Amino acid sequence: MSRQRKIFSALFGAVGIVTAVFCVSGCSAGEKEEEKIQIEIVQYKPEAVKAFEMLEKKFNATHDKIELKIDSPNDAMTILKTRFIREDYPEIIGIGGDINYSNFLDADMLMDISDYEGLKYIKDSYLRTAKELEFVPKEGVYAVPYMANAAGVLYNRDIFEEHGWTIPTTLDAFYQLCDEIHAAGIQPLYFGFKDTWTCLAPWNAICVDLVPSDICSQVNAGTATFADAYRQVAEVTKSLLSYAQPDPFAYSYNDACTAFARGQSAMFVIGSYAVPQIQSVNPDIRIDSFVFPASNVAEENLLNSGNDLQWSVMAGSEQKEAIYEVLDFLLKDENIQTYLDDQSAVPCKVGDFELPSILDGMRSYIEKDKMADYQDHHYPTEMAADAMIQTFLMDDSADAVDKFLKRFDAEWVRYNRDLIKKVQQFYAAETAVGETETAVKKAGAEKKETEEGASV
């Protein structure tokens, strides 16, 4: 029950006499206005508050038995965690597909919604992304992926068209393009690595092409190491510095957006989320994008795209039918388009949606569902992977890659020790069960064979 309903229930008893008087004077005997089911959503994207205000108003105008309230606070995750401590739960939460979702799921706070019919309309890659965020495999489905974003390379259409440059589909072709841009007297890339989080933009876009999307789970299970998996990723990420402006660590994210907006570089390795900031500097800039081609086999390249907003139902919510009705409403094509128009996002639902022109170069990957999640969605915040990558990129020593990879593995164990133990115990138990079942089947087969032999 939502907080609003609890308050209503408390007040109802206190004003019962007054209510009775009004019923006698204004209602016929036995008549009583049906109480609406109240569904509260708390979602973590305050920048989308206008879109959700429109959707809330539209829902309430078209539904007589359910009242929807959508809260879009500035610090939603802090507010949600505080409310969880007080056991004051909304019915639905809208959060990103990242480590916070993994932690909520691990704490058994979310409802299994595998019976929700709307899931069949969600693209497989985004459903798979949500499953890969489980620390240990769980039966069921716990999120409805709603909106995604995309990361790769933004480029200036005017500069590219003026010089006749084509979009690269392999790593070697990308390097060749950077050389051509440099030869033309134009800065190929611009970075804002002073802000450590921006170091994750190229890192994530390169990872999706070169490592399995579930590599973090493999490391936790003890079947892989980052030293092996991330070597080429580290090498390619570092190679981009030769095409960057001098001392990219002296410039912030805002500096990089401003420089790209003013035409000081032809390309910017970042996500689509940077476009509003760029356009605030230069509204007339013509931007397109392409998938970072980290592999020399074009078919192996994937779009870096993750669940930017997904819906989860809190475990124990009593109004499942009404909650599903709200989710159905949010998943209607026209309502998804409302969000897309407001936020320039990527829909997780299959459908013929109008995407922003900045995603033209990524459209085929989106339509073919060739996408994989951001690696950092699996990284614990305390590990500060972005700062580790920045330190590595600033290291000019001959063994920089080796030192970085060794540190990454060590820090991973340090900040995931309990999780690694839990995951490996899970798989050890699964193995033991499997071996027992195999032994039982073998014994049964041998017994049957013996009995058949005796009867002959």
C-alpha positions in Angstrom: 0.0 0.0 0.0 1.4 3.4 -0.9 2.0 6.1 1.6 -0.9 8.1 0.2 -3.3 5.3 0.8 -2.0 4.8 4.3 -2.6 8.5 5.0 -6.1 8.3 3.4 -7.0 5.3 5.6 -6.0 7.0 8.7 -7.9 10.2 7.9 -11.0 8.2 6.8 -11.7 7.0 10.3 -11.3 10.5 11.8 -13.8 12.1 9.4 -16.2 9.3 9.3 -19.0 11.2 11.0 -18.7 14.1 8.6 -18.6 11.7 5.6 -21.8 10.1 6.9 -23.6 13.4 7.1 -22.7 14.3 3.5 -23.9 10.8 2.4 -27.3 11.3 4.0 -27.8 14.7 2.5 -26.2 14.1 -0.9 -26.3 10.3 -1.6 -29.0 7.8 -1.8 -28.8 5.0 0.8 -26.1 2.4 0.1 -24.3 4.6 -2.4 -20.6 5.1 -1.9 -17.9 6.5 -4.3 -15.5 3.7 -5.2 -12.0 4.3 -3.9 -9.4 4.5 -6.6 -6.4 2.2 -6.6 -3.3 4.4 -6.2 -0.2 3.4 -8.0 3.0 5.4 -7.3 6.1 5.4 -9.5 9.4 6.8 -8.4 11.8 7.2 -11.4 15.3 8.5 -11.4 15.5 10.7 -14.4 14.5 14.3 -13.4 15.5 15.6 -16.8 12.4 13.7 -18.1 10.0 15.2 -15.6 8.0 17.1 -18.3 7.4 13.9 -20.3 6.3 12.0 -17.3 4.0 14.8 -16.1 2.2 14.6 -19.5 2.0 10.8 -19.2 0.6 11.0 -15.7 -2.0 13.5 -16.7 -3.0 11.4 -19.7 -3.3 8.2 -17.7 -5.4 9.8 -15.0 -7.7 11.4 -17.6 -8.4 8.0 -19.3 -8.6 5.7 -16.2 -11.5 5.8 -13.7 -10.4 3.1 -11.3 -6.6 3.8 -11.0 -4.9 7.0 -10.0 -1.2 7.2 -11.1 1.4 9.4 -9.4 4.9 9.7 -11.0 7.6 11.2 -8.8 10.8 12.4 -10.5 13.0 13.7 -7.7 16.5 15.0 -8.3 18.3 12.4 -6.1 16.0 9.5 -6.7 18.4 6.7 -5.6 19.1 8.3 -2.2 15.4 9.0 -1.7 14.5 5.4 -2.7 17.1 3.9 -0.3 15.8 6.1 2.5 12.2 5.1 1.8 13.2 1.4 1.7 14.7 1.7 5.2 11.4 3.1 6.4 9.6 0.4 4.5 7.7 3.0 2.6 7.7 1.5 -0.9 6.2 2.8 -4.2 4.6 0.2 -6.3 7.0 0.7 -9.3 10.5 2.0 -9.5 12.1 3.4 -12.6 15.9 3.0 -12.5 18.8 2.3 -14.8 20.2 -1.1 -15.5 23.3 -0.8 -13.4 24.8 -2.0 -10.1 21.9 -0.4 -8.1 19.5 -2.7 -9.8 21.8 -5.7 -9.2 21.9 -4.9 -5.4 18.1 -4.4 -5.2 17.6 -7.7 -7.0 20.2 -9.5 -4.8 18.3 -8.3 -1.7 15.0 -9.9 -3.0 13.3 -6.5 -3.1 11.8 -6.9 -6.6 8.9 -8.9 -7.8 9.1 -11.7 -10.4 7.0 -10.3 -13.3 7.7 -13.1 -15.8 3.9 -13.4 -16.3 3.6 -9.9 -17.6 2.5 -10.1 -21.2 4.3 -6.9 -22.2 7.7 -8.5 -22.0 7.1 -10.2 -25.3 7.4 -6.9 -27.0 10.8 -6.0 -25.6 14.0 -6.6 -27.7 16.0 -9.6 -26.7 19.2 -7.8 -26.2 17.7 -5.6 -23.5 16.1 -8.5 -21.7 19.4 -10.3 -21.9 21.2 -7.2 -20.5 18.8 -7.2 -17.5 19.5 -10.9 -16.9 23.3 -10.4 -17.0 23.0 -7.9 -14.2 22.0 -10.7 -11.8 24.9 -11.5 -9.4 23.8 -15.1 -9.4 21.2 -16.6 -11.9 17.6 -16.2 -10.7 14.4 -17.7 -12.0 12.1 -15.2 -13.4 12.1 -11.7 -14.8 12.4 -8.6 -12.6 12.6 -5.6 -15.0 10.8 -4.3 -18.0 13.4 -2.5 -20.1 11.9 0.8 -21.3 14.4 3.2 -22.7 18.1 2.8 -23.7 20.9 5.1 -24.7 23.6 4.6 -27.3 27.4 5.3 -27.2 30.0 5.3 -29.8 31.4 8.1 -32.0 29.6 11.4 -32.6 30.8 13.2 -35.7 30.3 16.5 -37.4 28.2 15.9 -40.5 29.3 19.2 -42.2 33.0 18.4 -41.8 32.6 14.8 -43.0 30.5 15.9 -46.1 33.0 18.6 -47.0 35.9 16.2 -47.1 34.0 13.2 -48.4 35.0 10.9 -45.5 33.1 7.6 -45.1 32.1 5.9 -41.9 34.7 3.2 -40.8 33.5 -0.3 -40.0 36.8 -1.8 -38.8 39.5 -0.6 -36.4 42.1 -0.2 -39.1 39.7 1.8 -41.1 39.0 4.0 -38.1 42.8 4.6 -37.6 43.1 5.4 -41.3 40.2 7.9 -41.0 41.9 9.6 -38.0 45.1 9.9 -40.1 43.2 11.5 -43.0 41.5 14.0 -40.7 44.8 14.9 -39.1 46.4 15.3 -42.5 43.6 17.8 -43.4 44.6 20.0 -40.5 41.6 19.0 -38.3 41.7 17.6 -34.8 40.3 14.0 -35.1 39.2 13.5 -31.5 38.6 15.6 -28.4 38.4 14.3 -24.9 37.4 15.7 -21.5 39.4 13.3 -19.4 39.8 15.7 -16.5 36.4 14.4 -15.5 37.3 10.8 -14.8 33.9 9.4 -15.7 34.4 10.4 -19.4 37.3 7.8 -19.6 34.6 5.2 -19.5 33.0 6.3 -22.7 35.6 4.9 -25.1 36.3 2.1 -22.7 32.7 0.8 -22.8 32.3 1.3 -26.5 35.5 -0.7 -27.2 34.6 -3.5 -24.7 31.4 -4.5 -26.4 33.3 -5.5 -29.5 36.2 -7.3 -27.8 35.0 -9.0 -24.7 32.0 -11.2 -23.8 29.1 -9.1 -22.3 29.1 -11.4 -19.2 32.9 -11.2 -18.5 32.3 -9.8 -15.0 30.2 -12.8 -14.1 32.8 -15.1 -15.6 35.5 -13.4 -13.4 33.3 -13.7 -10.3 32.8 -17.4 -11.1 36.6 -17.9 -11.3 36.6 -18.9 -15.0 38.2 -15.8 -16.4 40.5 -12.9 -15.5 40.5 -9.2 -16.6 44.2 -9.5 -17.3 43.3 -11.8 -20.2 40.0 -10.3 -21.2 40.8 -6.6 -21.1 44.3 -6.5 -22.6 43.2 -5.5 -26.2 40.6 -3.1 -24.8 43.3 -1.3 -22.8 45.6 -1.2 -25.8 43.0 0.2 -28.1 41.7 2.8 -25.6 45.3 4.0 -25.0 45.9 4.2 -28.8 43.2 6.9 -29.1 45.4 9.4 -27.2 47.6 9.8 -30.3 44.5 11.3 -32.1 43.4 13.5 -29.2 44.2 17.2 -28.4 47.3 17.9 -26.4 46.9 17.0 -22.7 43.2 15.8 -22.8 43.4 15.4 -19.0 43.4 19.2 -18.6 40.0 19.5 -20.2 36.6 18.7 -18.7 33.5 17.1 -20.2 32.0 20.6 -20.7 35.2 21.7 -22.4 35.1 18.7 -24.8 31.4 19.3 -25.6 32.1 23.0 -26.3 35.1 22.2 -28.5 33.2 19.7 -30.5 30.2 22.1 -30.8 32.5 24.8 -32.2 34.0 22.5 -34.8 37.4 22.1 -33.1 37.3 18.3 -33.7 35.6 16.1 -36.3 34.7 13.4 -33.8 33.8 12.9 -30.1 33.8 9.4 -28.6 30.9 9.7 -26.2 27.3 8.7 -25.8 24.1 10.3 -27.3 23.5 11.8 -23.8 26.1 14.5 -24.7 24.1 15.9 -27.6 21.9 18.3 -25.6 25.0 19.8 -24.0 26.7 20.2 -27.4 23.6 21.7 -28.9 23.3 24.2 -26.1 26.6 25.7 -27.3 25.8 25.4 -31.0 22.1 24.7 -31.8 22.9 24.6 -35.6 25.5 21.8 -35.4 24.6 18.8 -37.6 25.5 15.6 -35.6 25.4 12.0 -36.6 27.0 9.0 -35.0 28.5 5.6 -35.7 29.3 2.4 -33.7 32.9 2.4 -32.5 34.6 -0.3 -34.7 37.0 -1.9 -32.2 37.2 -5.2 -34.2 38.8 -5.7 -37.6 35.9 -8.0 -38.4 33.0 -5.7 -39.1 30.4 -8.3 -38.3 31.7 -8.6 -34.8 31.1 -4.9 -33.9 28.1 -4.1 -31.6 26.4 -1.0 -30.5 27.1 0.0 -27.0 23.6 0.4 -25.6 22.2 -0.3 -22.1 19.0 -0.1 -20.2 18.9 3.6 -19.3 15.4 3.3 -17.8 13.6 0.1 -16.8 10.6 -0.6 -14.6 10.6 -2.9 -11.7 7.8 -3.8 -9.3 8.5 -3.9 -5.6 8.1 -7.3 -4.0 4.9 -7.6 -1.9 3.0 -5.0 -4.0 -0.7 -5.9 -3.6 -2.1 -4.3 -6.8 -0.5 -6.4 -9.4 -3.4 -6.1 -12.0 -3.4 -2.3 -11.7 0.4 -2.2 -11.9 0.4 -4.2 -15.1 -2.3 -1.8 -16.5 0.1 1.1 -15.8 2.9 -0.7 -17.5 0.7 -1.5 -20.5 -0.1 2.2 -20.7 3.6 3.2 -20.6 4.5 0.7 -23.3 1.9 2.0 -25.8 3.7 3.2 -28.9 2.4 6.7 -28.7 3.5 7.1 -25.1 7.0 5.7 -25.9 7.2 8.2 -28.7 6.3 11.0 -26.3 9.4 10.1 -24.3 11.6 9.7 -27.4 10.7 13.1 -28.7 11.5 14.7 -25.3 14.7 12.8 -24.5 16.2 11.5 -27.8 16.4 8.0 -26.4 16.4 4.5 -27.9 13.2 2.5 -27.3 13.7 -1.0 -25.8 10.4 -2.1 -27.3 10.1 -3.6 -30.8 8.3 -1.1 -33.1 8.4 1.5 -35.8 9.5 4.5 -33.8 10.8 7.8 -35.1 14.4 8.1 -33.8 16.4 11.3 -33.6 18.6 12.0 -36.6 21.7 11.9 -34.4 21.2 8.1 -34.3 21.0 7.6 -38.1 24.4 6.0 -38.3 23.4 3.5 -35.5 19.9 2.8 -36.8 20.8 -0.5 -38.5 22.3 -1.9 -35.2 19.2 -0.8 -33.3 16.8 -2.3 -35.8 18.8 -5.6 -36.0 19.1 -5.7 -32.2 22.9 -5.9 -32.4 23.7 -4.4 -29.0 25.5 -5.0 -25.7 25.6 -3.3 -22.4 28.1 -0.9 -20.8 30.8 -2.8 -18.9 30.8 -0.2 -16.1 27.2 -1.1 -15.2 28.7 -4.1 -13.5 31.5 -2.2 -11.6 31.0 -1.4 -7.9 31.1 2.4 -7.3 33.7 2.0 -4.6 36.1 0.5 -7.0 36.4 3.8 -8.9 37.2 2.1 -12.2 37.0 5.4 -14.1 39.9 6.8 -12.0 41.9 3.6 -12.5 41.4 4.0 -16.3 42.4 7.7 -16.2 45.6 6.8 -14.2 46.4 4.1 -16.8 45.9 6.5 -19.7 48.3 9.0 -18.1 51.0 6.4 -17.5 53.6 6.5 -20.3 55.7 3.7 -18.9 56.5 0.6 -21.1 54.6 -1.7 -18.8 51.6 0.5 -18.3 49.1 -2.1 -19.7 50.5 -4.9 -17.5 50.4 -2.7 -14.3 46.8 -1.6 -15.1 45.5 -5.1 -15.7 47.1 -6.5 -12.6 45.6 -3.7 -10.5 42.2 -4.1 -12.1 42.1 -7.8 -11.1 43.3 -7.0 -7.6 40.9 -4.1 -7.0 38.0 -6.3 -8.4 38.7 -8.9 -5.8 39.1 -6.3 -3.0 35.7 -4.7 -3.7 33.8 -7.9 -4.7 35.3 -10.4 -2.2 31.9 -11.3 -0.6 30.1 -11.4 -4.0 32.8 -13.6 -5.5 32.5 -16.0 -2.6 28.7 -16.0 -2.9 28.8 -16.7 -6.7 31.4 -19.5 -6.5 29.4 -21.1 -3.7 26.3 -21.0 -5.9 28.1 -22.7 -8.8 29.7 -25.2 -6.5 26.3 -26.2 -5.2 24.9 -26.3 -8.7 27.8 -28.6 -9.7 27.2 -30.9 -6.7 23.5 -31.2 -7.5 24.3 -32.0 -11.1 26.9 -34.6 -10.1 24.4 -36.2 -7.7 21.7 -36.3 -10.4 24.1 -37.8 -12.8 25.2 -40.5 -10.3 21.5 -41.3 -9.5 20.7 -41.7 -13.2 23.8 -43.8 -13.8 22.9 -46.1 -10.8 19.3 -46.4 -12.1 20.5 -47.3 -15.6 22.9 -49.9 -14.2 20.2 -51.4 -12.0 17.8 -51.6 -14.9 20.5 -53.2 -17.1 21.2 -55.8 -14.3 17.5 -56.6 -13.8 17.0 -57.0 -17.6 20.0 -59.3 -17.7 18.7 -61.4 -14.9 15.3 -61.8 -16.5 16.9 -63.1 -19.6 
